[in-house]
Amino acid sequence: MKRRDLIKKLENAGFRLVRNGSNHDIYARGDETEEVPRHKEIKETTAKAIIKRRGL
């Protein structure tokens, strides 16, 4: 999955960029945080895990 597509899904669910880490960007919604790897292509298993964990 393209990184940008995953970020759009997170942002549509209410997540906002908190900070840029060295290898990941940190998105948060209230108490929940999610780390998104900085790769143009994110592995399908990683993307599906993030989507499932956040109920997107």
N, C-alpha and C positions, 0 to 999 in steps of 0.2 A: 504494500500500500504506500502511496506517496505520503510523505510527511505532512504536506500542506493539507491533504484530505483529512487526515487524522486530527490535525489542529482545528480545522473547520468544525468537525463533529464535536470536539471538546468545547469550543467557543459557543456553538449553538446550544449546548447543554448548560451553559453558564460559567464555564471555566475561564479564567483570565490569566494572562502571563504574569507571574510574580517576579521571577528573576531568571537570568541566564546562568546556568552552571557551566562547568568546563566541558562536559560531554553530553549534558542533557539540559533541556529547558524545563522549568518548573511551572506548572499550571495549578491553580487552586480555585476551589468553589467552597466557600465557608471553611469548614475544618478539613475537607478532603483535598489532598494534593496528588498530583500525577506527574511523573517524570516522563518526558518525551525525548527519545534519543535524537541526536543531531546527525541524521543520515538522510540523504535525499529519498531513499527507499527504506522503509521500515519492514522488517521481516513480518510475514503474515501472522505467524504465531504470536509475536509480540503485540501487533496491532489488535488482533482478535482478543487477546487477554485484557488489554486496556479497555476495549469497547465493552467486553463482558463485565469486567470489574465495575465499571461506571454505569452500566445499564443503558448504554446508548443503542 
